[in-house]
Amino acid sequence: MSWLTEFVRPKIQKLVRRPDVPENLWHKCKSCEQMIFHRDLAKNNHVCQHCGHHMRISAKDRLELLFDGGQYQTIELPNVPVDPLKFRDQKKYTDRLKAAQAKATFKDALAVAHGEVGGHPTVIAVFDFSFMGGSMGIAVGEGIVAAAELATVQDAALIIVPASGGARMQEGILSLMQMARTTAAIEKVKEKGLPYFVLLTDPTTGGVSASFAMLGDIQVAEPGAQIGFAGRRVIESTIREKLPDDFQTAEYLLEHGMVDMVVPRNELNATFGRLIDMIRRTKPGASIVPIKDAKAKTSKSKTSNADK
């Protein structure tokens, strides 16, 4: 009997079994519920080709999208204390970190890289929402400070791309302190006269939106991104009123003056390139015609027209 089960049955099953098909070949859009082939989705930078819904992407994909030609160099972020409060809920905080790091590309919820955007030196700090909801702890705070310092050293523009649920609860007050630290770091970038932009993605909430995420010289957002501080249900239960359906979306904030631009994902590199160029351009983009010469040319043209 063991000979049949161990040798004969596996060979028969191998002959008749259908080949395994990966489960992630098709993705369902959360907005229109259309099925999209994974190659088509990747080719369109994870934007639904049917309804234009912008899906969440990884920090690595975001960096490749924003930098010219997808070329950049990441930096090593400072080491920080692990589990300074010895926090434990259903799991130890250290165990949660290990599980998140095993699945992630980077050590924490932030990656910092430098390269060029529109031909200009640029430093970009990108959140990874898949790492504990992109929550901001000590490591993220140190990363943003490092990004600001790198921008000042390289005389480069700074772009931060938040995608976060807010402060990391497992680090308590130490996490909330990062709001003040990151704000102070951004102020140093502005004191040097360097451009600072924020690309608000889905979601940008909590302590992140209450600090550096709303301090950009120009606030850019992706279509449909959820942006706010407290959640919708919390606000409705507090004010006891029904909020608009598009409340806390990028389009709603644009209409009410909290966001300057809503830019589709495929146009972000070109848009940031133009913005940096306009701010950092030291010379005019075209030749300047002196006022006297311009007046002389105008008078000559009028005279010639009168003769005709």
C-alpha positions in Angstrom: 0.0 0.0 0.0 2.8 2.4 0.8 4.4 1.7 -2.7 1.1 2.8 -4.3 0.7 5.9 -2.2 4.3 7.0 -2.3 5.3 6.3 -5.9 2.4 5.4 -8.1 -0.1 8.0 -7.0 2.3 11.0 -7.2 3.3 10.1 -10.7 -0.4 9.8 -11.8 -1.2 13.1 -10.1 1.7 14.8 -11.9 0.4 13.7 -15.2 -3.2 14.8 -14.7 -2.8 17.8 -12.5 -3.3 21.2 -14.1 -0.3 23.5 -13.8 -0.3 25.9 -10.9 -1.4 29.4 -11.9 -0.2 32.3 -9.7 -3.0 34.0 -7.8 -1.8 37.5 -8.4 -2.2 37.7 -12.2 -5.3 39.8 -12.0 -6.1 42.6 -9.6 -9.5 44.0 -8.7 -10.0 47.8 -8.6 -11.5 48.8 -5.3 -13.3 51.7 -7.0 -14.9 50.3 -10.1 -14.4 46.6 -9.3 -13.0 45.9 -12.8 -10.4 43.1 -13.1 -7.0 44.3 -14.4 -4.2 42.2 -15.7 -1.1 42.6 -13.5 1.2 43.7 -16.4 -1.3 46.3 -17.6 -1.6 47.6 -14.1 2.2 47.8 -13.6 2.6 49.5 -17.0 0.1 52.2 -16.0 1.9 52.7 -12.6 -0.9 51.0 -10.7 -3.6 53.4 -11.9 -6.9 51.8 -13.0 -7.3 52.1 -16.7 -11.1 52.0 -16.4 -11.8 54.6 -13.7 -8.5 56.3 -13.0 -8.4 55.1 -9.4 -4.9 55.5 -7.9 -3.9 52.4 -6.0 -1.2 52.3 -3.3 2.3 51.5 -4.4 5.5 50.6 -2.6 8.2 53.1 -1.6 10.6 51.5 -4.2 8.0 52.0 -7.0 7.4 55.6 -5.9 11.1 56.4 -6.0 11.5 54.9 -9.5 8.5 57.0 -10.6 9.7 60.3 -9.3 13.4 60.3 -10.1 14.5 61.0 -13.7 14.9 57.7 -15.5 14.2 55.8 -12.2 17.8 56.4 -11.2 18.5 57.2 -7.5 20.7 56.3 -4.6 19.3 55.5 -1.2 21.0 56.5 2.0 21.5 54.6 5.2 19.3 56.0 7.9 20.6 56.5 11.5 20.2 53.7 14.0 17.6 54.3 16.7 16.6 52.6 19.9 14.3 49.6 19.3 11.3 49.3 21.5 12.3 52.1 24.0 9.1 51.7 26.0 9.1 47.9 26.1 5.6 48.0 24.6 3.4 45.0 24.4 -0.3 44.5 23.4 -1.3 41.3 21.8 2.3 40.9 20.6 5.6 42.4 21.6 6.5 45.5 19.6 9.8 43.9 18.7 8.0 41.0 17.2 5.8 43.3 15.2 8.9 45.1 13.9 10.6 41.8 12.9 7.4 40.7 11.0 7.2 44.0 9.2 10.9 44.0 8.3 10.7 40.5 6.9 8.1 41.6 4.3 9.5 45.1 3.6 12.3 46.4 1.4 13.5 48.9 3.9 14.1 48.7 7.6 11.3 51.0 8.6 8.4 52.9 7.2 10.6 55.5 5.4 13.1 55.5 2.6 15.4 58.4 1.7 17.1 58.7 -1.6 18.8 61.4 -3.8 19.1 61.9 -7.5 17.7 64.3 -10.1 14.2 65.5 -10.9 13.8 67.5 -14.0 17.6 67.7 -14.1 17.9 69.3 -10.7 19.5 67.7 -7.6 16.7 66.4 -5.4 16.3 64.5 -2.1 13.1 62.5 -1.7 11.8 60.9 1.5 9.0 58.3 0.8 6.7 56.5 3.3 5.9 52.8 2.9 2.3 52.3 4.1 2.7 48.5 4.1 5.2 48.9 7.0 2.9 49.1 10.0 0.6 51.5 8.2 3.4 54.0 7.5 3.2 55.1 11.1 5.8 57.7 12.3 8.1 56.6 15.1 11.6 57.6 16.1 13.1 55.9 13.0 10.8 57.8 10.6 11.6 61.1 12.4 15.3 60.5 12.2 14.9 59.7 8.5 13.1 63.0 7.8 15.7 64.9 9.7 18.5 63.1 7.7 16.7 64.0 4.4 16.5 67.6 5.4 20.1 67.7 6.3 21.1 66.0 3.1 19.1 68.5 1.1 20.9 71.4 2.7 24.3 69.8 2.2 23.7 69.1 -1.5 21.8 72.4 -2.0 19.0 70.3 -3.4 15.2 70.4 -3.4 13.4 68.3 -0.9 10.3 66.3 -1.6 8.5 64.2 1.1 5.8 61.7 0.1 3.7 60.8 3.2 1.4 57.7 3.2 0.7 57.2 6.9 -2.0 56.6 9.5 -0.1 59.0 11.9 2.1 58.6 14.9 3.2 55.1 16.0 1.3 54.2 19.1 3.9 51.6 20.3 6.4 54.5 20.9 4.0 56.7 22.8 5.2 60.3 23.5 8.5 59.6 21.7 6.5 59.2 18.5 4.6 62.5 19.1 7.9 64.3 19.6 8.7 63.6 16.0 6.1 66.1 14.9 8.1 68.9 16.4 11.5 67.5 15.3 10.4 67.1 11.7 8.9 70.6 11.6 12.1 72.1 12.9 14.1 70.1 10.2 11.9 71.5 7.5 12.3 75.0 8.8 16.1 74.7 8.3 15.5 73.7 4.6 13.3 76.8 4.1 15.8 79.1 5.9 18.4 78.1 3.3 15.9 79.0 0.5 15.6 75.5 -0.9 12.3 74.3 -2.4 10.3 72.0 -0.2 7.3 70.1 -1.7 4.9 67.6 -0.3 3.2 64.9 -2.4 0.1 63.9 -0.4 -0.9 60.3 -1.2 -3.5 57.9 0.2 -3.7 58.1 3.1 -2.1 61.1 4.9 -3.6 61.4 8.3 -3.0 61.9 12.0 0.3 63.4 13.4 1.9 63.3 9.9 -0.7 65.6 8.4 -0.5 67.8 11.6 3.3 68.4 11.1 5.6 68.4 8.1 3.0 67.2 5.6 1.2 70.5 5.5 4.2 72.8 5.4 5.2 72.4 1.7 5.9 75.5 -0.4 3.5 73.8 -2.9 1.1 71.1 -1.8 0.6 68.4 -4.4 -1.8 65.5 -4.1 -2.7 62.4 -6.0 -6.3 62.1 -7.3 -8.6 60.6 -4.7 -6.1 60.6 -1.8 -7.5 60.6 1.7 -6.0 63.6 3.5 -7.0 64.8 7.0 -6.3 64.5 10.7 -9.1 62.6 12.5 -11.2 60.0 10.8 -14.5 60.6 9.2 -16.5 58.7 11.8 -14.8 60.5 14.7 -15.7 63.9 13.2 -19.3 63.0 12.5 -19.8 61.7 16.0 -18.3 64.9 17.4 -20.1 67.5 15.4 -23.2 65.3 15.0 -23.6 66.2 11.3 -23.3 64.2 8.1 -20.2 65.1 6.1 -20.0 65.4 2.3 -19.3 62.2 0.4 -16.0 63.6 -0.9 -14.9 64.9 2.5 -11.1 64.6 3.1 -10.3 63.8 -0.5 -7.6 65.6 -2.5 -10.3 67.2 -4.7 -12.2 68.5 -1.7 -9.1 70.0 -0.2 -8.1 71.6 -3.5 -11.6 73.2 -3.7 -11.2 74.6 -0.2 -7.6 75.9 -0.6 -5.7 73.3 1.4 -4.0 71.7 -1.6 -2.4 73.6 -4.5 -2.5 70.9 -7.2 -4.0 67.5 -7.8 -1.7 65.7 -10.3 -2.2 62.3 -11.9 0.6 59.8 -11.0 1.9 59.5 -14.5 2.6 63.3 -14.6 4.3 63.7 -11.3 7.9 63.6 -12.5 7.3 66.2 -15.2 5.3 68.4 -12.8 7.9 68.4 -10.0 10.6 69.0 -12.6 8.8 72.2 -13.8 8.1 73.4 -10.2 11.7 73.0 -9.2 12.9 74.7 -12.4 10.6 77.7 -11.8 11.8 78.2 -8.2 15.5 77.5 -8.8 15.9 79.2 -12.2 18.4 82.0 -11.8 18.3 83.2 -15.4 15.3 83.9 -17.7 14.1 81.2 -19.9 14.2 83.5 -23.0 16.2 86.4 -24.2 15.3 89.8 -22.7 14.5 92.7 -25.1 15.3 96.1 -23.7 12.3 98.4 -23.3 13.8 101.1 -25.6 14.3 98.6 -28.4 10.9 97.2 -27.9 9.3 100.7 -28.2 11.4 101.5 -31.3 10.3 98.3 -33.0 6.7 99.0 -32.2 6.8 102.6 -33.6 8.5 101.3 -36.8 5.8 98.7 -37.3 3.1 101.3 -36.8 4.8 103.7 -39.3 5.1 101.0 -41.9 1.5 100.0 -41.5 0.4 103.7 -41.9 2.4 103.9 -45.2 0.7 100.9 -46.5 
